[in-house]
């Protein structure tokens, strides 16, 4: 709509006049110098000015459209990131609860051994301290979960007291796109970069328009004269006029307008380059984060966690028959616990990095997963309401 407004002619001036040659009598129709006038005046900018204004409006509208797209993508990325955080905290709570229950069983065994003289009090006290540590961790995780759930509701514009249920299991998305391909996609499709590019084009067209202000505008006029008041005694007459709006003081107005427009072009180009460099840095940073996390995920999945699980199982068997002391058993439990948390942390960081790459480069890497996550939230909310 705005381009159409900018490309239209200025509104004409329409008016009327009455000319009378006496203060005491009405002389219309009696004196040829008296008349009633109806006139219209239309200003017509020099050819090219209106088209430039319309083009500037189009480019600015396109810039806003791309900016709106960038904001939408940011909201989607924020939702994905919040969902992955929600999943990680929920998984941390489950892992912590499982290990707390297992440690409580070990504590009872240590207490029995101490009572029958096969253990030491230090083992019991150490186990109780670790159980308290798990309880403290659970309290902190519960608060973090509440904060993330509130964030998700805010992003989805839902009531803060509405239920969300529980997050469902997420699977690792496959990253098959190379960094070079992502960089190319960012350079070509990034909404923020396209918005900045449209601003550059707009400022360049504004510079052209500023130079066109040295050219005069046309003022057309047409006037109808009724000299007899409808009596038919005197003939009606008409006239047309053509005037020019001349930039007579160009050295004080138009000259500085061109300088200002040129500076705006320079600033827009610098902003474009700054935006591009910043986006490419963010893409590379998130890509490195994702690939590093991917390697660690593979390491935890195939090596560290299976080995730690076997070590804990062996320690449990050894402790039950008295071949291993309690501190060794406890150390194996804590080690596996930390590795499990770190695995899900890296999985979360990996998915979050992909979400940010999606936002910046305007490509789909986990789009299907996002739809599943959104459906999970909706389904969980329905389940919560039914309960």
Buried (B, 14 or more C-beta within 10 A) or exposed (E): EEBEEBBEEEEEEEEEEEBBEEEEEEBBBBBEEBBBBBBEBBBBBBEEBBBBBBBBBBBBBBBBBBBEBBEEBBEBBBBBBBBBBBBBBBBBBBBBBEBBEBBBEBBEBBBEBBEEEEBBEEBBEBBBEBBEBBEEBBEEBEEBBEEBBEBBBEBBEBEEEEBBBBBBEBEBBEBEBEBEEBBEBBBEEBBBBBBBBBBBBBBBBBBBBBBBBEBBBBBBBBBBBBBBBEEEEBEEEEEEEEEEBEBEEBEEEBBEBBEEBBEBBEEBBEBBEEBBEEBBEBBBEBBEBBBBBBEBBEBBEEEBBEEBBEBBEBBBEBBEEEEBBBEBBBBBBBBBBEBBBBBBBBBBBBBBBBBBBBBBBBBEBBEEBBEBBBEBBEEBBEEEEEE
